[in-house]
């Protein structure tokens, strides 16, 4: 079964990506003209047909078409009563290239946003704690961010911990989980957040064998 392709402009994608596919300008114009004829309901694209609207010699157009077939970009369907030309292999390659490019752009954007958020949080913690934070503390903050807590969530949790006089990682983690559970119950009527620490946070603290700041009443 043939799957549908995205509703993107084939010509735009071809012009944007033909160099990445190793195509020459002559191959591009042959492909564009072939697409033009196919849209005019011409099922079979030949060198003679293309030469009607092109200045390239018929023999050269024929060589280009053969080359495009060898590259797996053009195919001739012989399953029906008559032979038909298809640019579907080219379209699939172009759409795949588009998806790869889009994925790279999204990853780059996400990475940039994540780094910006981390830098903001590190600076905020150092300002509010009035000291430089340690690598262990940075790892804990990173774990919270990667656990889908927003920058605001984490800042608010730190402020709540400072206000209560309990500034340990355990206190901040408990506040974050408690707030998330309350939001879940408000939205869904229940919460999937349990009373166990985040495993990453717990592992981090165990490795450090200490807490950020020992709270007088945080030995629960």
Buried (B, 14 or more C-beta within 10 A) or exposed (E): EEEEEEEEEBBEBBEBBBEEBEBEEBBBBBBBBBBBBBEEEBEEBBBEBBBEEBEBEBEBBBBBBEBBBEBEBBBEEEEEEEEBBBBBBBBBBBBEBBEEBEEEEEEEEEEEEEEEBBEEBBEBBEEBBEEEBEEBBBBBBBBBBEBEBEBEBBBBBBBBBBEEEBBBBBBBBBBBBBBBBEEBEEEEEEBEBEEEBBEBBBEBBEEBEEBBBEBEEBEE
